[in-house]
Amino acid sequence: MLDLTKDIQSLTTFRRKSAEFLTEMKKNKRPVVLTVNGKAEVVVQTAESYQRLLDAAARADIYEAIRQGLDDIVHSRTRPARKVLNELRRRHGVSR
């Protein structure tokens, strides 16, 4: 989680103390929001924490796909695989 007192810094401060920031980010596993003229412009994070973010997003996509599939089953928006495969065979002239 973001710590507003430590994890939002100016770009100027980050440039002056980048080594310290990198050490701290590796230790606490949190990103740093960098500001320019008081506005958030960039988020900097370690490669490890970025990979964790990508993995979490991928899992969320999988969970959403499963949720949609279950919703399709509940609302009878599915067809038996055998019927679909037979239809595809006929449509594309493929014999068994």
Secondary structure, DSSP 8 states (H G I E B T S, - for coil): ---TTTSEEEHHHHHHTHHHHHHHHHHH---EEEEETTEEEEEE--HHHHHHHHHHHHHHHHHHHHHHHHHHHHTT----HHHHHHHHHHHHT---
